[in-house]
Amino acid sequence: MAIDGFKRITAYVAELGVELEQYAAAGKLDKISPVVCFCLQTCAGTYAWYARENGSEEHLRGLAGLRRALDAISPKWEAAGKHEAVDTWTMC
């Protein structure tokens, strides 16, 4: 039950990432909090873990979307462009 809730939350955050990518494209980076960056990075790590555990294409696509969102907000928050931790999860 807890895992299902965890999966739902990460899916919601991944959807948020798509919206943030569009928001950033509209030049509204000044409204994005560093807390959002942390949420996206945490969710990307979770997706990387899921992908590593089961090789799911769905999770790999979600991870790619989250990376795009992080890259989109990296002009505002430099830490968003740092993928080292997430990359480590996918390479294990």
SVG drawing of the C-alpha trace seen along z (x, -y; Angstrom):
<svg xmlns="http://www.w3.org/2000/svg" viewBox="-2 -36 30 42">
<polyline fill="none" stroke="black" stroke-width="0.4" points="0.0,0.0 2.8,-2.4 4.6,-1.6 1.5,-2.4 1.2,-5.8 4.9,-6.4 4.5,-5.6 1.5,-7.9 3.4,-10.8 6.4,-10.4 4.0,-10.3 2.5,-13.6 5.9,-15.2 6.9,-14.0 3.7,-15.7 4.7,-18.8 8.1,-18.6 6.4,-18.8 4.4,-21.9 7.5,-23.5 9.4,-22.9 6.6,-24.9 6.7,-27.5 10.4,-28.0 10.0,-28.2 7.7,-31.1 10.4,-32.9 8.8,-32.6 11.9,-31.2 11.7,-33.9 8.7,-32.2 10.3,-28.8 11.4,-27.9 14.5,-25.8 12.2,-23.4 10.8,-22.6 14.3,-21.7 14.7,-19.4 11.4,-17.7 12.3,-17.1 15.8,-15.8 14.3,-13.4 11.7,-12.2 14.3,-11.7 16.3,-9.6 13.3,-7.5 12.6,-7.0 16.2,-6.1 15.9,-3.5 12.7,-2.1 14.3,-1.9 17.3,-0.1 15.2,2.4 12.9,3.4 14.2,1.8 10.8,0.1 10.6,-2.1 7.9,-4.1 10.3,-5.0 13.2,-5.8 10.8,-8.2 9.8,-9.8 13.4,-10.2 14.2,-11.8 11.3,-14.2 12.5,-15.1 16.0,-15.7 14.6,-18.1 12.6,-19.9 15.7,-20.2 17.7,-21.5 15.0,-24.0 15.1,-25.5 18.9,-25.4 19.4,-29.0 17.6,-30.0 18.9,-27.3 22.3,-26.0 21.9,-22.9 19.0,-21.8 21.5,-21.0 23.6,-18.7 22.6,-15.1 25.5,-13.3 23.4,-11.6 20.7,-10.5 23.3,-9.3 24.9,-7.2 21.6,-5.5 21.0,-4.6 24.6,-3.2 24.5,-0.8"/>
</svg>
